[in-house]
Amino acid sequence: MNNTEIQQIALKEIQDKLDILTTKINKLQKNTLDNSIIDNADFIQLMNISNSTSKNWRKKGVIPYSQIEGKFYYKIKDIKRLLNL
C-alpha cells in the first residue's frame, strides 16, 4: 500500500467518524428543541390566537401545559404534535 492509499483510508475513517458525530449532534439538537418550553404569551403569538382561545384549548385538553405560579408553559414537542409536524 502506498502513501496515497493510506491517506485516503485515513480520510475515509475521519469522514465516517464526522458523519457519526454529525448524526449525534443533530439528534441532540432536535431533542433539546423538542424539550424546550415557551410561555403563554409566546404561544399566543406563535399560534396567532387570543388569550381566551389558549385558555379554552387548555380547558378542553387540546394542548398539554404546565402552570407555575399562575403562568402557563407549553413544550415545543406538544405544539408540534398539535400542528401535526
Secondary structure, 3 states (H helix, E strand, C coil): CCHHHHHHHHHHHHHHHHHHHHHHHHHHHHHHHHCCEEEHHHHHHHHCCCHHHHHHHHHHCCCCCEEECCEEEEEHHHHHHHHCC
